[in-house]
Amino acid sequence: MAAETPPQMPSAAEIQATGSADARPSSALARNSFLVAICTGLSRILGYVRDSALGALFGTSPTYEALRLAFSIPNFLRRLFGEGALTAVFLPMFQRARQRGGDIEARETVAIVGGTQLAVLLTLAFAGSAICIFTPPSVLAGFLTENPERAPLLLKYLTILIPYLVPVCLYAFAMAILNARAKFFVPAIAPFFQNIVALLSFVVAWGVAFGFKKPNIAEDAERFDLAAQIVAGGFLSGGIIMFLIQLPSLRAEGMLVCPKLQISHPLFREFAKNLLPMALSLGAVQLSVFLSTVIAFTIVAHGANIHLDYAARIFQLPQGIVGSAVATAAFPHLAKSWHEKKYHEVRTELDRGLGLAVFLGAAASAGLLALAHPIVTVLYGYGNFDEVACGETSKALTAFAISIPFLTAVPLLARIFYASGNTRTPSYVAAALIATDCGGAYLLAKPFGVAGIAAATTVTAILNCVILSVLLRKSPMPKSPALGFRLLKIAFAAVACGAGAFATRFAFEQLLRSPLRIALVAEVAFSVVAGAASLAAVARWMNLEEFGELTALARRRKRAN
């Protein structure tokens, strides 16, 4: 890594304009991370409500298997590009343009990169939908070892949902611009409104197709198809709304410009050249999960891709909130410090970010391991999503949960490579691991089902984090002998968290034994509180810096309110 020649990065003045400071207080990272995390959390929670409603309506029917996979393709691209990669690539370009020519050249950069990107997206959307329209279902059915009758359904829903690529990638681009201007709230909250639109489409689909009555999976195939098409249209409309919400903020920042189509322009070529490697390095696990759902759909069937997708949504909540939020907030300061060759500051900021991310990620991992089945049942166990479906989803979640502490660290580690100008190394690592994950998922799918597929993804996530950490030892950053001990203390606190949660769950199940749903909700709630209390007690006893930083932030916000 040290041998790489870093590209020109933003100057100190540039990144200070984004809200960083040369000697920013230790609470700044936590404060910015908190803002992004809250907005992301609200969106993800509403997403659970949406998925719970859809699961109750569709269950694990072949129709919902096809709809879920069709939606996962453009949604995967949102996670891949929207949760960090596009911002990490575009921010240095945007700041260099501001340094050279102020806001005038920055707007020109937005116009060229954004306009050419729009043209490419429209072309891909048109071509993709056309391919789905004219592809014979029998061609796709040949790849499905189970339930080949899902092929025409998948092609139909893809025709509706592939255009979703356009607004969702434009949303990611708008988010990159606003993040570069230190505006985090509107981009982070926009997916919340997308989920509201999706929920409204669910209500319309339920009413139009079933008259607000519980459907019968075995008898209502045509009505399920009608409902799925309405929901697919709702997903597309929600993506458009998510992008449009960004426009007033772009106008306020003076960055709402007329797009220009210049595909051969050096700015767009630089953007395209760096985007794919960065997305691959940051989104290795997202790509692994997506490919795993494809394997589940084609090989396992019987709702396997739904179980895997629902489990992934739960474990990606802490990963998305913690990992992406900390990395998004830390990156401008990391880039500035690396550009100025202040490697001690890079080390300090990296250690602070890793400690904060792993502390929260490890606690979430321990809690999910202790409470996987009751959490899945509370979130999804309604209507046609029966106990068998909850059990399969819980198995996948248990396997996924182990990876969370490692996943929360990867976005921050990858950004260090990118700040140094080395985009190749994390991309090569990610590509190799994705191939390994797909091979492992394919081999484990038949004998172990969704649990085996999820386990392969977890191994990939752990290897990704470990390899990037080892390779970073070659960088100019000084070593951090204290980091290992800090992480060991965090692991001990996480074990206490999981033990407290599991003990409370066990007590509820032994003493209460009530079939009522409210009893299960109480079990989860009290178990979470017990786990959090155990975590806080042990963290305070060990004087963990991360816990002290978070509690200090909470006290300041309480006084401010």
C-alpha positions as CSV (number, residue, x, y, z in Angstrom):
1,M,0.0,0.0,0.0
2,A,2.8,2.4,0.8
3,A,4.2,2.0,-2.7
4,E,1.0,3.3,-4.3
5,T,0.9,6.9,-5.5
6,P,-2.1,8.6,-4.0
7,P,-4.3,10.8,-6.1
8,Q,-4.7,14.4,-5.3
9,M,-7.0,14.6,-2.2
10,P,-8.9,17.5,-0.8
11,S,-6.9,20.2,0.9
12,A,-7.4,21.2,4.6
13,A,-9.5,24.2,3.6
14,E,-11.7,22.1,1.4
15,I,-12.6,19.5,3.9
16,Q,-13.0,22.0,6.7
17,A,-15.7,23.4,4.4
18,T,-17.5,20.1,4.7
19,G,-17.7,20.4,8.4
20,S,-14.4,18.9,9.6
21,A,-11.8,20.7,11.6
22,D,-8.1,20.1,12.0
23,A,-8.4,19.4,15.7
24,R,-12.0,18.4,15.9
25,P,-13.2,17.2,19.3
26,S,-13.5,13.5,19.9
27,S,-17.3,13.9,20.1
28,A,-17.6,15.1,16.5
29,L,-17.4,11.6,15.0
30,A,-20.0,10.3,17.4
31,R,-22.3,13.3,16.8
32,N,-22.3,13.0,13.0
33,S,-22.6,9.2,13.3
34,F,-25.5,9.6,15.6
35,L,-27.4,11.8,13.2
36,V,-26.9,9.4,10.2
37,A,-27.6,6.4,12.4
38,I,-30.9,7.8,13.7
39,C,-32.2,8.5,10.3
40,T,-31.0,5.2,8.9
41,G,-32.5,3.4,11.8
42,L,-35.9,5.0,11.3
43,S,-35.9,4.0,7.6
44,R,-34.8,0.4,8.5
45,I,-37.5,0.0,11.2
46,L,-40.2,1.2,8.8
47,G,-38.7,-1.3,6.3
48,Y,-39.3,-4.1,8.8
49,V,-42.9,-3.0,9.1
50,R,-43.2,-3.1,5.3
51,D,-41.6,-6.6,5.1
52,S,-43.7,-7.8,7.9
53,A,-46.9,-6.7,6.1
54,L,-45.8,-8.2,2.8
55,G,-44.8,-11.5,4.6
56,A,-48.2,-11.7,6.3
57,L,-49.9,-11.2,2.9
58,F,-47.8,-13.3,0.6
59,G,-46.1,-15.8,3.0
60,T,-43.5,-17.8,1.2
61,S,-45.6,-18.3,-1.9
62,P,-43.9,-18.7,-5.3
63,T,-45.2,-15.3,-6.2
64,Y,-43.5,-13.6,-3.3
65,E,-40.3,-15.6,-4.0
66,A,-40.2,-14.1,-7.5
67,L,-41.2,-10.6,-6.4
68,R,-38.6,-10.6,-3.6
69,L,-35.8,-11.6,-5.9
70,A,-36.9,-9.1,-8.6
71,F,-36.8,-6.3,-6.0
72,S,-33.5,-7.4,-4.5
73,I,-31.6,-6.7,-7.8
74,P,-32.1,-2.9,-7.9
75,N,-32.2,-2.7,-4.1
76,F,-28.9,-4.4,-4.0
77,L,-27.5,-1.7,-6.2
78,R,-28.9,1.0,-3.8
79,R,-27.1,-0.7,-0.9
80,L,-23.9,-1.1,-3.0
81,F,-23.6,2.4,-4.3
82,G,-25.9,4.4,-2.0
83,E,-24.3,3.3,1.3
84,G,-20.9,4.8,1.0
85,A,-19.1,4.0,-2.3
86,L,-20.5,6.8,-4.4
87,T,-19.8,9.3,-1.6
88,A,-16.3,8.0,-1.1
89,V,-15.5,8.4,-4.9
90,F,-17.3,11.6,-5.6
91,L,-16.3,13.6,-2.5
92,P,-12.6,14.0,-3.5
93,M,-13.6,14.9,-7.1
94,F,-16.1,17.5,-5.8
95,Q,-13.7,19.1,-3.4
96,R,-10.9,19.3,-6.0
97,A,-13.2,21.1,-8.3
98,R,-14.2,23.6,-5.6
99,Q,-10.5,24.2,-4.8
100,R,-9.7,24.9,-8.5
101,G,-12.7,27.0,-9.4
102,G,-15.0,27.4,-6.5
103,D,-18.7,26.5,-6.8
104,I,-18.7,27.3,-10.5
105,E,-16.4,24.4,-11.3
106,A,-18.1,22.2,-8.7
107,R,-21.4,22.7,-10.5
108,E,-19.8,21.8,-13.8
109,T,-18.5,18.6,-12.2
110,V,-22.0,17.8,-11.0
111,A,-23.5,18.5,-14.4
112,I,-21.0,16.3,-16.3
113,V,-20.8,13.4,-14.0
114,G,-24.5,13.5,-13.1
115,G,-25.8,14.0,-16.6
116,T,-23.7,11.3,-18.1
117,Q,-24.6,8.9,-15.3
118,L,-28.3,9.7,-16.0
119,A,-27.9,8.8,-19.7
120,V,-26.2,5.5,-18.8
121,L,-28.8,4.6,-16.3
122,L,-31.7,5.3,-18.6
123,T,-30.0,3.1,-21.3
124,L,-29.5,0.3,-18.8
125,A,-33.1,0.5,-17.5
126,F,-34.6,0.5,-21.1
127,A,-32.4,-2.4,-22.2
128,G,-33.0,-4.4,-19.0
129,S,-36.8,-4.1,-19.2
130,A,-36.7,-4.9,-22.9
131,I,-34.7,-8.1,-22.3
132,C,-37.2,-9.2,-19.7
133,I,-40.1,-8.5,-22.0
134,F,-38.7,-10.5,-24.9
135,T,-36.9,-13.3,-23.0
136,P,-39.0,-16.6,-23.2
137,P,-39.8,-17.9,-19.7
138,S,-38.5,-21.3,-20.7
139,V,-35.0,-19.9,-21.0
140,L,-35.0,-18.8,-17.4
141,A,-36.9,-21.9,-16.2
142,G,-34.0,-24.0,-17.3
143,F,-31.9,-22.5,-14.5
144,L,-34.4,-23.3,-11.8
145,T,-34.0,-26.7,-10.3
146,E,-37.1,-26.1,-8.1
147,N,-40.5,-24.7,-9.1
148,P,-39.7,-23.5,-12.7
149,E,-43.2,-22.0,-12.9
150,R,-41.7,-19.0,-11.1
151,A,-39.8,-17.9,-14.2
152,P,-42.5,-15.9,-15.9
153,L,-43.4,-14.2,-12.7
154,L,-39.8,-13.2,-12.1
155,L,-39.5,-11.7,-15.7
156,K,-42.8,-9.8,-15.2
157,Y,-41.7,-8.2,-11.9
158,L,-38.3,-7.4,-13.2
159,T,-39.8,-5.5,-16.1
160,I,-41.5,-3.2,-13.6
161,L,-38.6,-2.9,-11.2
162,I,-35.5,-2.6,-13.4
163,P,-36.3,1.1,-14.0
164,Y,-36.0,1.6,-10.3
165,L,-32.2,1.7,-11.0
166,V,-32.6,5.2,-12.3
167,P,-34.0,7.0,-9.3
168,V,-32.2,4.9,-6.8
169,C,-28.7,5.6,-8.3
170,L,-29.6,9.3,-8.8
171,Y,-30.5,9.4,-5.1
172,A,-27.1,8.0,-4.3
173,F,-25.5,10.7,-6.4
174,A,-27.5,13.4,-4.8
175,M,-26.5,12.0,-1.4
176,A,-22.8,12.1,-2.3
177,I,-23.2,15.8,-3.2
178,L,-25.0,16.7,0.0
179,N,-22.6,14.7,2.1
180,A,-19.7,16.6,0.5
181,R,-21.4,19.8,1.7
182,A,-21.8,18.3,5.2
183,K,-25.5,17.8,4.8
184,F,-26.4,14.4,6.2
185,F,-30.0,14.6,7.4
186,V,-32.1,14.7,4.1
187,P,-30.2,11.9,2.3
188,A,-30.4,9.7,5.4
189,I,-34.1,10.2,6.0
190,A,-35.2,9.9,2.3
191,P,-35.5,6.0,2.4
192,F,-38.0,6.5,5.2
193,F,-40.4,8.1,2.8
194,Q,-39.7,5.4,0.2
195,N,-40.9,2.8,2.7
196,I,-44.1,4.9,3.4
197,V,-45.0,4.7,-0.3
198,A,-44.3,1.0,-0.3
199,L,-46.6,0.5,2.7
200,L,-49.3,2.4,0.9
201,S,-48.9,0.2,-2.1
202,F,-49.3,-2.9,0.2
203,V,-52.6,-1.5,1.5
204,V,-53.8,-0.9,-2.1
205,A,-52.7,-4.4,-3.2
206,W,-54.4,-6.1,-0.2
207,G,-57.6,-4.2,-0.8
208,V,-57.8,-4.5,-4.6
209,A,-56.7,-8.2,-4.8
210,F,-58.2,-9.7,-1.7
211,G,-60.7,-7.2,-0.3
212,F,-58.7,-6.9,2.9
213,K,-59.3,-10.6,3.7
214,K,-56.6,-13.2,4.5
215,P,-55.6,-14.8,1.2
216,N,-55.2,-18.5,0.6
217,I,-51.8,-19.3,-0.9
218,A,-53.0,-22.6,-2.5
219,E,-56.0,-21.1,-4.2
220,D,-55.4,-17.4,-5.0
221,A,-52.4,-17.5,-7.5
222,E,-53.9,-15.0,-9.9
223,R,-54.8,-12.6,-7.1
224,F,-51.3,-12.9,-5.7
225,D,-49.9,-12.0,-9.1
226,L,-52.1,-8.9,-9.2
227,A,-51.1,-7.9,-5.7
228,A,-47.4,-8.4,-6.5
229,Q,-47.6,-6.1,-9.6
230,I,-49.2,-3.4,-7.5
231,V,-46.5,-3.7,-4.8
232,A,-43.8,-3.6,-7.5
233,G,-45.2,-0.4,-8.8
234,G,-45.2,1.0,-5.3
235,F,-41.5,0.1,-4.9
236,L,-40.8,2.0,-8.2
237,S,-42.8,5.0,-7.1
238,G,-41.0,5.0,-3.7
239,G,-37.7,5.2,-5.4
240,I,-38.8,8.2,-7.4
241,I,-40.0,9.9,-4.3
242,M,-36.7,9.2,-2.5
243,F,-34.8,11.0,-5.3
244,L,-37.2,13.9,-5.6
245,I,-36.9,14.7,-1.9
246,Q,-33.2,15.6,-2.4
247,L,-33.9,18.3,-5.0
248,P,-34.8,21.2,-2.6
249,S,-31.6,20.6,-0.7
250,L,-29.6,20.5,-3.9
251,R,-31.2,23.8,-4.9
252,A,-30.4,25.3,-1.6
253,E,-26.8,24.4,-1.9
254,G,-26.6,25.7,-5.5
255,M,-26.0,22.3,-6.9
256,L,-29.2,21.7,-8.8
257,V,-27.8,22.1,-12.4
258,C,-28.7,21.1,-15.9
259,P,-27.2,17.7,-16.7
260,K,-24.6,17.4,-19.5
261,L,-24.0,14.3,-21.5
262,Q,-20.2,13.9,-22.0
263,I,-19.4,10.2,-21.6
264,S,-15.8,10.7,-22.8
265,H,-15.1,13.6,-20.5
266,P,-12.1,12.9,-18.1
267,L,-14.3,13.7,-15.1
268,F,-16.8,11.0,-15.8
269,R,-14.1,8.6,-16.8
270,E,-12.4,9.1,-13.5
271,F,-15.7,8.7,-11.7
272,A,-16.6,5.5,-13.5
273,K,-13.0,4.1,-13.1
274,N,-13.0,4.5,-9.3
275,L,-16.7,3.7,-8.6
276,L,-16.7,0.0,-9.4
277,P,-13.6,-0.8,-7.4
278,M,-14.8,1.2,-4.4
279,A,-18.3,-0.3,-4.5
280,L,-16.8,-3.8,-4.7
281,S,-14.5,-3.2,-1.7
282,L,-17.2,-1.6,0.4
283,G,-20.0,-3.8,-0.8
284,A,-18.5,-7.3,-0.7
285,V,-20.9,-8.6,1.8
286,Q,-23.9,-7.0,0.1
287,L,-22.9,-8.7,-3.1
288,S,-22.4,-11.9,-1.3
289,V,-25.8,-11.7,0.3
290,F,-27.4,-10.9,-3.1
291,L,-25.7,-13.8,-4.9
292,S,-26.7,-16.1,-2.0
293,T,-30.3,-15.2,-2.4
294,V,-30.0,-16.0,-6.1
295,I,-28.5,-19.4,-5.1
296,A,-31.3,-19.9,-2.6
297,F,-34.0,-19.1,-5.3
298,T,-32.5,-21.4,-7.9
299,I,-31.4,-24.4,-5.8
300,V,-33.3,-24.5,-2.5
301,A,-36.6,-22.8,-3.3
302,H,-39.6,-23.3,-0.9
303,G,-39.2,-19.7,0.3
304,A,-35.5,-20.0,0.9
305,N,-34.6,-16.6,-0.7
306,I,-37.3,-15.0,1.4
307,H,-35.9,-16.5,4.6
308,L,-32.4,-15.4,3.7
309,D,-33.5,-11.9,2.6
310,Y,-35.5,-11.3,5.8
311,A,-32.6,-12.5,8.0
312,A,-30.2,-10.3,6.1
313,R,-32.4,-7.3,6.6
314,I,-32.2,-7.8,10.4
315,F,-28.5,-8.3,10.6
316,Q,-27.8,-5.5,8.1
317,L,-29.6,-3.0,10.4
318,P,-26.7,-2.6,12.8
319,Q,-24.2,-3.0,10.0
320,G,-25.9,-0.2,8.0
321,I,-26.5,2.1,11.0
322,V,-23.1,1.6,12.7
323,G,-20.6,0.8,10.0
324,S,-21.9,3.2,7.3
325,A,-22.7,6.0,9.8
326,V,-19.2,5.9,11.4
327,A,-17.4,5.6,8.1
328,T,-19.5,8.4,6.5
329,A,-18.8,10.7,9.4
330,A,-15.1,9.9,9.7
331,F,-14.1,9.9,6.0
332,P,-13.6,13.7,5.4
333,H,-11.2,13.9,8.4
334,L,-9.4,10.8,7.4
335,A,-8.9,12.0,3.8
336,K,-7.6,15.4,5.0
337,S,-5.2,14.0,7.5
338,W,-3.8,11.5,5.0
339,H,-3.5,14.2,2.4
340,E,-1.5,16.3,4.8
341,K,0.6,13.2,5.8
342,K,-0.5,13.4,9.4
343,Y,-0.5,9.7,9.9
344,H,-0.7,9.8,13.6
345,E,-4.1,11.7,13.2
346,V,-5.2,9.0,10.8
347,R,-4.3,6.3,13.3
348,T,-6.1,8.1,16.1
349,E,-9.3,8.7,14.0
350,L,-9.2,5.1,12.7
351,D,-8.8,3.6,16.2
352,R,-11.6,5.8,17.5
353,G,-13.9,4.8,14.6
354,L,-13.1,1.1,14.9
355,G,-13.6,1.1,18.6
356,L,-17.0,2.8,18.3
357,A,-18.1,0.7,15.4
358,V,-17.0,-2.6,16.9
359,F,-18.4,-1.8,20.3
360,L,-21.9,-1.2,18.9
361,G,-21.6,-4.0,16.4
362,A,-20.4,-6.6,18.9
363,A,-23.3,-5.7,21.2
364,A,-25.8,-6.1,18.4
365,S,-24.2,-9.4,17.4
366,A,-24.5,-10.8,20.9
367,G,-28.1,-9.7,21.2
368,L,-29.1,-11.3,18.0
369,L,-27.4,-14.5,18.8
370,A,-29.3,-14.7,22.1
371,L,-32.7,-13.6,20.7
372,A,-32.8,-14.6,17.0
373,H,-36.0,-16.7,17.1
374,P,-38.2,-14.4,19.2
375,I,-37.0,-11.3,17.3
376,V,-37.9,-12.9,13.9
377,T,-41.3,-14.0,15.3
378,V,-42.1,-10.6,16.6
379,L,-41.1,-8.9,13.4
380,Y,-42.4,-11.3,10.8
381,G,-44.5,-14.0,12.4
382,Y,-48.0,-12.9,11.1
383,G,-50.6,-14.1,8.7
384,N,-49.1,-16.4,6.0
385,F,-45.6,-16.1,7.4
386,D,-45.9,-19.2,9.7
387,E,-43.8,-20.8,12.4
388,V,-41.8,-22.9,9.9
389,A,-40.9,-19.7,8.0
390,C,-39.9,-18.0,11.2
391,G,-37.7,-21.0,12.2
392,E,-35.8,-21.0,8.9
393,T,-35.3,-17.3,9.0
394,S,-34.0,-17.6,12.6
395,K,-31.4,-20.2,11.5
396,A,-30.1,-17.8,8.8
397,L,-30.1,-14.9,11.2
398,T,-28.0,-16.8,13.8
399,A,-25.4,-17.5,11.2
400,F,-25.4,-14.0,9.9
401,A,-25.2,-12.4,13.4
402,I,-21.6,-13.6,14.0
403,S,-20.3,-11.4,11.2
404,I,-21.7,-8.0,12.5
405,P,-18.6,-6.8,14.4
406,F,-16.4,-7.5,11.4
407,L,-18.9,-5.9,9.0
408,T,-19.0,-2.7,11.0
409,A,-15.3,-2.3,10.7
410,V,-14.9,-3.0,6.9
411,P,-16.3,0.3,5.6
412,L,-13.8,2.3,7.7
413,L,-10.8,0.0,6.8
414,A,-11.7,0.3,3.1
415,R,-11.8,4.1,3.2
416,I,-8.2,4.1,4.6
417,F,-7.1,2.4,1.4
418,Y,-9.1,4.8,-0.7
419,A,-7.8,7.9,1.1
420,S,-4.3,6.6,0.2
421,G,-5.1,6.3,-3.4
422,N,-5.1,2.5,-3.4
423,T,-8.4,1.3,-4.7
424,R,-7.2,-1.9,-6.1
425,T,-6.2,-3.8,-3.0
426,P,-9.6,-3.9,-1.3
427,S,-11.3,-4.5,-4.6
428,Y,-9.1,-7.6,-5.3
429,V,-9.7,-8.9,-1.8
430,A,-13.4,-8.4,-2.2
431,A,-13.6,-10.1,-5.6
432,A,-11.6,-13.1,-4.4
433,L,-13.8,-13.5,-1.3
434,I,-17.0,-13.1,-3.2
435,A,-16.0,-16.0,-5.5
436,T,-15.2,-18.0,-2.3
437,D,-18.5,-17.2,-0.8
438,C,-20.5,-18.2,-3.8
439,G,-18.7,-21.5,-4.0
440,G,-19.3,-22.1,-0.3
441,A,-22.9,-21.1,-0.5
442,Y,-23.4,-23.5,-3.5
443,L,-21.9,-26.4,-1.7
444,L,-23.7,-25.8,1.6
445,A,-27.1,-24.9,0.1
446,K,-28.4,-28.4,-0.4
447,P,-27.3,-30.1,2.8
448,F,-27.8,-27.2,5.2
449,G,-30.3,-24.9,3.5
450,V,-30.4,-21.2,4.3
451,A,-28.2,-21.7,7.4
452,G,-25.4,-23.0,5.3
453,I,-25.7,-20.2,2.8
454,A,-25.6,-17.6,5.5
455,A,-22.6,-19.3,7.2
456,A,-20.7,-18.9,3.9
457,T,-21.4,-15.2,3.8
458,T,-20.3,-14.8,7.5
459,V,-17.0,-16.5,6.8
460,T,-16.5,-14.1,3.8
461,A,-17.2,-11.1,6.0
462,I,-14.7,-12.2,8.7
463,L,-12.0,-12.9,6.1
464,N,-12.6,-9.5,4.4
465,C,-12.0,-7.6,7.7
466,V,-9.0,-9.7,8.8
467,I,-7.2,-9.4,5.4
468,L,-7.8,-5.7,5.1
469,S,-6.5,-5.2,8.7
470,V,-3.3,-7.2,8.0
471,L,-2.7,-5.3,4.7
472,L,-3.0,-2.0,6.5
473,R,0.0,-2.8,8.6
474,K,2.1,-2.0,5.5
475,S,0.8,1.6,5.5
476,P,2.7,4.6,6.8
477,M,0.3,4.8,9.8
478,P,2.0,4.0,13.1
479,K,1.0,0.8,14.8
480,S,-1.6,0.8,17.6
481,P,-0.6,-1.7,20.3
482,A,-3.5,-0.6,22.5
483,L,-6.2,-1.3,19.9
484,G,-6.0,-5.1,20.4
485,F,-6.6,-4.8,24.1
486,R,-9.5,-2.3,23.5
487,L,-11.1,-4.8,21.2
488,L,-10.7,-7.6,23.7
489,K,-12.4,-5.5,26.4
490,I,-15.2,-4.8,23.9
491,A,-15.6,-8.5,23.2
492,F,-15.9,-9.2,27.0
493,A,-18.6,-6.5,27.3
494,A,-20.5,-8.0,24.3
495,V,-20.5,-11.5,25.9
496,A,-22.0,-9.9,29.0
497,C,-24.6,-8.3,26.9
498,G,-25.6,-11.6,25.2
499,A,-25.6,-13.5,28.5
500,G,-27.9,-10.9,30.1
501,A,-30.3,-11.1,27.1
502,F,-30.3,-14.9,26.9
503,A,-30.8,-15.3,30.7
504,T,-33.9,-13.0,30.6
505,R,-35.3,-14.8,27.6
506,F,-34.8,-18.2,29.3
507,A,-36.6,-16.9,32.4
508,F,-39.5,-15.6,30.4
509,E,-39.9,-18.9,28.5
510,Q,-39.7,-21.0,31.7
511,L,-41.9,-18.9,33.9
512,L,-44.5,-17.2,31.6
513,R,-45.2,-19.8,28.9
514,S,-47.9,-17.7,27.4
515,P,-49.1,-18.1,23.8
516,L,-50.1,-14.5,23.5
517,R,-48.1,-12.3,21.1
518,I,-47.9,-9.5,23.8
519,A,-46.0,-11.9,26.0
520,L,-43.4,-12.5,23.3
521,V,-43.0,-8.8,22.7
522,A,-42.5,-8.3,26.4
523,E,-39.9,-11.1,26.4
524,V,-37.9,-9.5,23.6
525,A,-38.2,-6.0,25.2
526,F,-37.1,-7.1,28.6
527,S,-34.3,-9.2,27.2
528,V,-33.0,-6.3,25.2
529,V,-33.1,-4.0,28.2
530,A,-31.3,-6.7,30.3
531,G,-28.7,-7.1,27.6
532,A,-28.1,-3.3,27.4
533,A,-27.9,-3.0,31.2
534,S,-25.3,-5.8,31.3
535,L,-23.4,-4.2,28.5
536,A,-23.4,-0.8,30.3
537,A,-22.4,-2.2,33.6
538,V,-19.5,-4.1,32.3
539,A,-18.4,-1.3,30.0
540,R,-18.5,1.2,32.9
541,W,-16.6,-1.2,35.1
542,M,-13.9,-1.6,32.5
543,N,-13.9,2.1,31.7
544,L,-14.4,1.6,28.0
545,E,-13.6,4.8,26.0
546,E,-16.4,4.1,23.5
547,F,-19.0,3.8,26.2
548,G,-17.8,7.0,27.8
549,E,-18.0,8.8,24.5
550,L,-21.5,7.7,23.8
551,T,-22.8,8.5,27.3
552,A,-21.2,12.0,27.1
553,L,-22.9,12.6,23.8
554,A,-26.3,11.5,25.2
555,R,-25.8,13.8,28.2
556,R,-25.0,16.8,25.9
557,R,-28.1,16.1,23.8
558,K,-30.3,15.8,26.9
559,R,-29.0,19.2,28.1
560,A,-29.5,20.7,24.7
561,N,-33.2,19.6,24.6
